Every structure is written in structure tokens, then in C-alpha cells.
């Protein structure tokens, strides 16, 4: 058993202390579904050919991850820290761009990688598109990448049937990581602004739902513009609701934030290079036990194993909040779906522009009576705003004006940087003007019987290099 004070000190060292450095970088991760245009499963042999071709063309990249079958699932450029990899399965490719101080450099490299990869896939009648849920998921083989991490993750997500004391219904998509895609942003946040950043950005999650939703569960649910929220919340990641979604509390100080960290659950650790997963358990309860029984993958099957908790296991505390505090001293924003590819940089531009406008943003939200002061929390508003129709208490014109005020503030923040990055916000203004978002556009198009392949092509059009 490990003393609670030791645990609290280690949490501080891992999550809070790194924010003491004053840095100003931005990092971007963009996950993108792979689609077989023959309406068949993605051909993994094609995927491996494209990976090899990418490696030969961009020869600064090195093999960074190799699965149990000898296939490369991750390539990394040590000069830029860019990573091109597959996320959860070979149905989903990810471009994790190394940190930079501005967006134009990231956009240029991302566009180059994307266009090369997309053109290569199209030689085999496969393609890439900017949607948060794979529109051809029903054709795909939902098989995890045969590696330590992804086999463990899928095993954990499939274990929902073992929880008989949870007060919410699990969904039937434990493989959702293999068909859902996100656009994530990491920003350096100095400790003095850490609590305010989390508090203020949490309040605009409903606005982000209106601007960025793009995850339609094709042929099963055409009423939610961001089904990704449901996939996370009603999975084993959501056994402890503090591990996912939004913060429903306002933090007064770092002490409050640390207390929230102590309320999180763990579900895995590593021993001797192997992942061990176990039923989701509060971190203090985990360290309060002499041993924990878990499952380890060995020679094609899972076996029970007992482990003794070690304070170093905090390294494997992995919450999936909409706003996450990371070991790098960054705040990670992860509630946004993958966007139409041409709009990819709008996500980072939005967050980067608002980062230094916290006081103005806080005042804007505090004074708002369009969505707030109506009897709903931010979490409840987010759930309402991922519907394809707005609730009756909201005036559309007033809501658009509020969204524009927020984006204007982001634009002002970018303009003050003096680089011209506000150009990346143009798609958001177009959405506000039309009272729409990519998910709603998809639903409207499908209701009008517009060909899905046409939509796939449109959402996958390459980005523009400025």
C-alpha cells in the first residue's frame, strides 16, 4: 500500500510541475479514416504498401512502431517529431505533427503528407476523407493493430460485459476506436493560467459542438452530429465519468485541480514490456491495495496475472477528458471531430487564438443569456447541441451572434500574434453564416439522397498551403 501523500506528490510532479515552464508551442494530431471505394473492407496489404512507399518518399522518417506480424504501424521524423501512424487499427491513419510556434509550418507539412498518402491510396481504389466516423465502417474488419497497446485497449473496451454495477447502458461498439477519428490540439499553458484555461474553455464546449461536430453514425443514427461523444461516454472509459467528457465543476485553484486528478480511474499498467489491464479503479483505491488482478496478452490469449502497485504506475493514468492535462506540461483539447480536410487547421487556430483571450472569453460567457442562465449546465448544453435540431429555447440568430463573438475573439488573438493565422478561421465564419457544421451538412445531404461517395470526395479534398 502506498501513502496518499506520496500519491498526491507524484501527481503534482507528473501533471502540474511541467506547467511551470513558459513555452508557447502548438501541436496537432489529425486522425483520418481510410476508405475502400469498392465498398469492401480496407485492404491491410494496401495499407502496408502505402506505409512503405511513404517511408521511401519521406526518407527522414524512421520506423517507430512494428506490430507482432512485422508490419510498420508508426513512422517518426526525428528532426520535426512528426509521426505518421495508424490509430487503433489499420482502418485509421493519424498525422501527429511535431510542435511548432505557428500554424503555417505545420499546415505545409501536413498538406504534403496528406496529398502524397491520399494519391497513393487512390491508386488502389482506396481514399482518405475528413469525417469523424468512417462512412464505410460497416464494410471494414474491425481488428486492432497486433501490438501491446492496441490489443490491450480493445480488450479493455470489450470488457464492458463484466461491469454489472454501472448505472448507465454501455453501447455495442467496443471497436469504436477503429472507426472514429478526432482532431486534437496541444497548447503549452503556463501554471498561472492553468485553472482559468480549463474553466473557461470548458464553458465553450457547447459552442465547439455547434462549430465543429462531424461524426455521423451512418445508417444507424442520423440525428446526432457528434456521435463520438456517445462512443466515449458509454464505454468502459466512462465507468468513472470523471475520466471522460467535460468538467462539471469550476476549479478555484491548483489544489482543486489536483483533487480532481485524484478522483480519476486507472485501467492499465505495464510490467516487463507487457500491458496489463484490469477493471477500472480509482487511483487512490488502486494504490491502497497490496495487489491487483489483471489480464495480460500472451501467445494469442489473455491470462490472469497479479501485480503489486508501484508509484511509477501513475505514468499509465490516461484520462480522456475533452480538456486533458498531459505529462508534457500541455493542455490537450480532444473534443473535436476530424474536420473536412481543407478545414483542418481551423481547430488549432480556434484554440490558439483564444488561449491568450481568457479574460475576454470569460466575460463573454459570464454575461451570456443566449445559452446560459437557462437552467442548463455546459455538459447538458453540449448534449443538446450535438442534435441535428436546436432546442426550442434557443434563438438561432442570437446563437449565431454568440458563436461569431467567440470566433471574433479567436481571430483577434491570432491577429495580435502578427503572423496571419486568422486566415484559418474562415471556414468557421462560413458555418456560422449558414447556421451549420460539417455533421449537420452530412445529415442534410443524406436526407436529400446525395450520393455518399460524392460527400466522401468533397470532405477529403486536400488542404490549401498558404
C-alpha positions in Angstrom: 0.0 0.0 0.0 1.2 3.5 -0.9 0.6 6.5 1.3 -1.9 9.0 -0.1 0.6 11.9 0.4 3.1 10.1 -1.8 0.5 9.7 -4.5 -0.5 13.3 -4.3 3.1 14.5 -4.6 3.7 12.2 -7.6 0.5 13.5 -9.3 1.8 17.0 -8.8 5.2 16.2 -10.2 3.7 14.5 -13.3 0.9 16.8 -14.2 1.3 20.2 -12.5 5.0 20.8 -12.2 5.7 20.6 -16.0 3.4 23.7 -16.5 6.0 25.8 -14.6 7.9 26.4 -17.9 6.9 29.3 -20.0 6.7 27.9 -23.5 4.4 28.8 -26.4 4.2 25.8 -28.8 1.3 24.2 -30.6 1.0 20.5 -31.5 -1.7 18.9 -33.7 -2.9 15.4 -34.2 -5.3 14.6 -37.0 -6.9 11.1 -37.4 -8.4 10.3 -40.8 -10.5 7.3 -41.9 -9.3 5.1 -44.7 -12.0 4.0 -47.2 -12.1 1.2 -49.7 -14.2 2.7 -52.6 -15.1 -0.9 -53.7 -17.3 -1.0 -50.7 -15.2 -3.8 -49.2 -13.0 -3.9 -46.1 -9.9 -1.8 -46.2 -7.2 -3.9 -47.6 -4.5 -4.0 -45.0 -1.9 -5.2 -47.6 -2.6 -1.9 -49.4 -2.1 -0.1 -46.2 1.3 -1.7 -45.6 2.4 -0.9 -49.2 1.4 2.8 -48.7 3.3 2.9 -45.4 6.4 1.5 -47.1 6.0 4.0 -50.0 5.6 6.9 -47.6 8.8 5.8 -45.8 10.8 5.7 -49.0 9.5 9.0 -50.2 9.9 10.9 -46.9 13.2 9.3 -46.1 13.8 11.4 -42.9 11.2 9.2 -41.3 12.3 6.2 -39.3 10.4 3.1 -38.3 8.9 3.8 -34.8 6.5 1.0 -34.3 6.3 -2.5 -35.6 3.5 -4.9 -34.9 3.7 -8.6 -33.9 3.4 -9.6 -37.6 6.4 -7.4 -38.6 4.3 -4.6 -40.2 5.2 -1.0 -39.5 2.4 1.0 -37.8 4.3 4.1 -36.9 6.9 6.3 -38.6 8.6 9.2 -37.0 10.8 12.1 -38.2 13.3 12.8 -35.5 14.0 16.2 -37.0 10.5 17.5 -36.7 8.9 15.0 -34.3 6.2 14.4 -36.9 4.6 11.0 -36.6 2.6 9.2 -39.3 0.9 6.2 -37.8 -2.2 4.1 -37.6 -4.6 4.6 -34.7 -6.1 1.5 -33.1 -6.4 -0.3 -36.4 -5.2 -0.1 -40.0 -8.6 1.5 -40.9 -7.5 4.8 -39.4 -4.4 6.9 -40.2 -3.0 9.6 -38.0 -0.8 12.6 -38.7 0.7 13.7 -35.4 2.6 16.9 -36.2 5.6 17.9 -34.2 5.3 21.1 -32.1 5.9 24.5 -33.7 5.4 28.1 -32.7 3.0 28.8 -35.6 0.5 27.1 -37.8 1.7 27.7 -41.3 4.7 25.4 -40.9 2.5 22.7 -39.6 -0.1 23.1 -42.3 2.5 23.0 -45.0 3.9 19.7 -43.8 0.5 18.2 -43.1 -0.8 19.1 -46.6 2.3 17.5 -48.1 1.9 14.2 -46.2 -1.8 14.1 -46.8 -1.7 14.6 -50.5 1.0 12.1 -51.0 -0.8 9.5 -48.9 -4.2 10.1 -50.4 -2.9 9.9 -54.0 -1.1 6.7 -53.1 -4.2 5.1 -51.7 -6.3 6.1 -54.7 -4.0 4.0 -57.0 -5.6 1.1 -55.2 -9.2 2.5 -55.2 -8.9 3.5 -51.6 -9.1 7.1 -50.3 -9.0 9.3 -47.3 -11.7 11.7 -46.1 -12.3 14.3 -43.4 -15.1 12.7 -41.3 -15.2 11.8 -37.7 -16.8 8.4 -38.3 -15.7 6.2 -41.2 -18.6 6.3 -43.7 -17.7 2.7 -44.8 -17.3 1.3 -41.4 -19.9 -1.4 -42.0 -17.6 -3.0 -44.6 -14.4 -3.0 -42.6 -12.7 -5.6 -40.5 -12.5 -4.1 -37.0 -9.3 -5.8 -36.0 -6.9 -4.0 -33.6 -3.3 -3.4 -34.6 -1.5 -6.5 -33.2 0.6 -4.6 -30.8 0.8 -4.4 -27.0 -1.1 -1.1 -26.6 -3.9 -1.7 -29.1 -4.6 -5.3 -28.2 -4.8 -4.2 -24.5 -7.1 -1.2 -25.3 -9.5 -3.3 -27.3 -9.6 -6.0 -24.6 -10.4 -3.3 -22.1 -13.2 -1.8 -24.2 -14.7 -5.3 -24.8 -14.8 -5.9 -21.0 -18.0 -3.8 -20.6 -20.0 -7.0 -20.0 -18.0 -7.6 -16.8 -19.4 -4.5 -15.2 -22.7 -5.3 -13.5 -22.9 -2.3 -11.1 -22.7 0.6 -13.6 -25.8 2.8 -13.7 -25.7 3.6 -17.4 -26.2 1.5 -20.6 -23.0 0.6 -22.4 -23.2 0.9 -26.2 -22.4 -2.0 -28.5 -19.4 -0.5 -30.2 -16.2 -1.5 -28.2 -14.4 -1.3 -31.6 -15.2 2.4 -31.9 -11.6 3.5 -31.8 -11.2 1.7 -35.2 -13.8 3.8 -36.9 -13.9 7.2 -35.2 -11.5 10.0 -35.8 -10.6 13.2 -33.9 -8.6 16.4 -34.5 -6.6 17.2 -31.3 -4.6 20.2 -30.3 -2.0 20.6 -27.6 -1.0 24.0 -26.3 1.6 25.0 -23.8 -0.2 26.6 -20.8 1.7 28.3 -18.0 0.7 27.3 -14.5 -0.7 30.8 -13.6 -3.3 30.3 -16.4 -3.9 26.6 -16.0 -7.0 26.7 -13.9 -8.5 29.6 -15.8 -7.8 27.9 -19.1 -9.6 24.7 -18.1 -12.5 26.6 -16.5 -13.1 29.0 -19.4 -12.6 26.5 -22.3 -15.0 24.1 -20.6 -17.7 26.7 -20.8 -17.4 26.9 -24.6 -17.7 23.2 -25.3 -21.3 23.7 -26.4 -20.1 26.4 -28.9 -17.5 24.0 -30.2 -20.2 21.4 -30.7 -22.0 23.9 -32.9 -18.9 24.8 -34.9 -17.1 21.5 -35.3 -19.4 18.5 -35.0 -18.7 16.0 -37.8 -19.3 12.4 -36.5 -22.5 11.0 -38.0 -23.2 7.3 -37.3 -24.2 6.4 -40.9 -27.3 4.3 -41.3 -27.8 3.9 -37.6 -28.3 7.3 -36.1 -28.7 10.4 -38.3 -29.9 12.7 -35.6 -26.6 13.3 -33.8 -23.9 15.4 -35.4 -21.2 14.3 -33.0 -21.8 10.6 -32.1 -18.2 10.5 -30.9 -19.3 12.0 -27.6 -21.6 9.0 -27.0 -18.9 6.5 -28.0 -16.6 7.7 -25.3 -19.2 8.3 -22.6 -20.9 5.0 -22.7 -17.8 2.8 -22.9 -15.5 1.4 -20.3 -13.6 4.7 -20.4 -16.7 6.2 -18.9 -17.0 3.9 -15.9 -15.8 6.8 -13.9 -17.5 9.9 -15.6 -14.6 12.0 -14.3 -12.3 10.2 -16.9 -14.2 11.4 -19.9 -16.2 14.4 -21.2 -16.4 17.8 -19.5 -15.5 19.2 -16.1 -18.8 20.0 -14.3 -17.0 22.0 -11.6 -15.2 25.3 -11.6 -11.7 25.0 -10.1 -10.8 27.7 -7.6 -7.1 26.9 -7.7 -4.4 24.3 -8.4 -5.4 22.4 -5.2 -8.9 21.9 -6.6 -7.4 20.7 -9.9 -5.1 18.2 -8.1 -8.1 16.9 -6.2 -9.8 16.2 -9.5 -6.8 14.2 -10.6 -7.1 12.1 -7.5 -10.7 11.3 -8.5 -9.7 9.7 -11.8 -9.6 5.9 -12.5 -6.8 3.7 -13.9 -7.3 0.6 -16.0 -3.8 -0.5 -17.1 -0.1 -0.6 -16.4 3.0 -2.2 -17.9 5.2 -4.9 -16.5 8.3 -6.2 -18.3 7.2 -4.6 -21.6 3.7 -6.1 -21.5 0.4 -4.2 -20.8 -1.8 -5.5 -18.1 -5.4 -4.3 -18.0 -7.8 -4.6 -15.0 -11.3 -3.3 -14.1 -11.4 0.5 -14.0 -10.5 1.6 -10.4 -10.0 4.9 -8.7 -6.3 5.8 -8.5 -6.3 6.1 -4.7 -8.0 2.8 -4.3 -5.6 1.2 -6.7 -2.6 2.3 -4.7 -4.3 1.3 -1.5 -4.3 -2.4 -2.4 -1.5 -4.9 -1.9 -2.1 -6.5 -5.3 -4.4 -6.1 -8.3 -5.5 -8.9 -10.6 -5.4 -8.1 -14.3 -5.2 -9.7 -17.8 -2.1 -9.9 -19.9 -1.8 -11.0 -23.6 0.4 -14.0 -24.0 0.8 -16.2 -27.1 -2.6 -15.3 -28.6 -4.7 -15.4 -25.4 -5.2 -13.5 -22.2 -4.1 -14.8 -18.9 -4.7 -13.7 -15.3 -1.8 -12.1 -13.5 -1.4 -10.4 -10.1 0.6 -7.2 -9.8 1.8 -5.1 -6.9 1.0 -1.4 -7.4 4.1 0.8 -7.8 4.1 4.6 -7.6 5.6 4.7 -11.1 2.3 3.3 -12.4 1.0 6.9 -12.4 2.7 7.1 -15.7 -0.3 5.0 -17.0 -3.0 7.2 -15.7 -4.7 8.1 -19.0 -8.0 10.1 -18.7 -9.8 11.1 -21.9 -11.3 14.4 -20.9 -12.4 16.9 -23.5 -9.6 19.0 -22.0 -6.7 16.9 -20.7 -3.7 17.9 -18.7 -0.7 15.9 -20.0 2.7 14.9 -18.8 4.3 17.4 -21.2 3.0 20.4 -19.4 0.5 20.9 -22.2 -3.3 21.2 -22.2 -4.8 18.8 -24.8 -8.1 19.7 -26.4 -9.7 16.5 -27.7 -13.4 17.1 -28.1 -13.3 18.0 -31.8 -14.1 15.5 -34.6 -11.8 15.3 -37.7 -12.8 18.1 -40.0 -13.2 18.2 -43.7 -9.5 18.1 -44.7 -9.4 21.6 -46.3 -10.5 23.0 -42.9 -8.1 21.0 -40.8 -6.2 24.0 -39.3 -9.4 25.7 -38.1 -9.3 23.6 -35.0 -5.9 24.6 -33.8 -6.4 28.2 -35.0 -9.6 28.5 -32.8 -7.9 27.2 -29.7 -4.6 29.1 -30.3 -6.5 32.4 -30.8 -8.4 32.1 -27.6 -5.5 30.9 -25.5 -4.5 34.5 -24.5 -8.0 35.9 -24.5 -9.2 34.1 -21.4 -10.4 37.2 -19.5 -12.4 38.5 -22.5 -13.8 35.0 -23.2 -14.7 34.5 -19.6 -16.6 37.8 -19.5 -18.4 37.0 -22.8 -19.7 33.7 -21.4 -20.5 35.1 -17.9 -22.6 37.8 -19.5 -24.3 35.5 -22.0 -28.0 34.8 -21.8 -28.4 33.1 -25.2 -27.5 29.7 -23.9 -26.5 30.2 -20.3 -28.8 31.1 -17.4 -31.4 28.9 -19.0 -31.3 26.2 -16.4 -28.7 24.0 -18.2 -25.1 23.2 -17.4 -22.4 23.3 -20.0 -22.5 19.5 -20.3 -26.2 19.5 -20.8 -25.9 22.2 -23.5 -23.2 20.2 -25.3 -25.6 17.2 -25.4 -28.4 19.3 -26.8 -26.2 21.0 -29.4 -25.0 17.7 -30.9 -28.5 17.1 -32.0 -29.4 17.9 -35.7 -32.1 20.3 -34.4 -31.6 23.1 -31.8 -33.8 23.1 -28.7 -36.8 25.4 -28.7 -35.4 27.8 -26.0 -32.5 28.9 -28.3 -32.9 31.7 -30.8 -30.9 30.8 -33.9 -29.9 34.4 -34.7 -28.8 35.1 -31.2 -26.9 31.8 -31.1 -25.1 32.6 -34.4 -24.2 36.0 -33.0 -22.7 34.4 -29.8 -20.7 31.9 -32.0 -19.4 34.8 -34.1 -18.4 36.8 -31.0 -16.3 33.8 -29.8 -14.7 33.3 -33.2 -14.1 37.0 -33.5 -12.2 36.8 -30.2 -10.1 33.9 -31.5 -9.4 36.0 -34.7 -8.4 38.9 -32.5 -6.0 36.7 -30.6 -4.4 35.5 -33.8 -4.2 38.9 -35.3 -2.2 40.1 -32.3 0.3 37.3 -33.0 1.0 39.2 -36.2 1.5 36.1 -38.4 -1.7 36.0 -40.4 -3.0 32.7 -38.9 -6.5 34.2 -38.6 -7.0 33.0 -42.2 -7.5 29.5 -40.9 -10.8 30.6 -39.2 -12.5 31.4 -42.5 -14.4 28.1 -42.5 -15.9 28.8 -39.1 -17.4 32.1 -40.3 -18.9 30.4 -43.3 -20.5 27.8 -41.0 -21.9 30.5 -38.6 -23.4 32.4 -41.6 -25.2 29.2 -42.8 -26.2 28.0 -39.3 -24.5 24.7 -39.9 -21.5 22.5 -39.2 -20.0 19.5 -41.2 -22.1 16.9 -39.3 -25.3 18.8 -40.0 -24.3 19.2 -43.6 -23.8 15.5 -43.9 -27.2 14.7 -42.3 -28.9 17.2 -44.6 -27.2 15.8 -47.7 -28.1 12.2 -46.8 -31.7 13.3 -46.3 -31.6 14.7 -49.8 -30.2 11.4 -51.1 -27.0 13.0 -52.2 -24.5 10.2 -53.1 -22.3 9.2 -50.2 -19.3 8.8 -52.4 -19.7 12.4 -53.6 -19.6 13.5 -49.9 -16.6 11.4 -49.2 -14.8 13.0 -52.1 -15.8 16.5 -51.0 -14.8 16.1 -47.4 -11.5 14.6 -48.5 -10.4 17.4 -50.8 -6.8 18.5 -49.9 -6.0 21.4 -47.8 -4.5 24.7 -49.1 -0.9 25.7 -48.5 -0.6 29.4 -47.7 
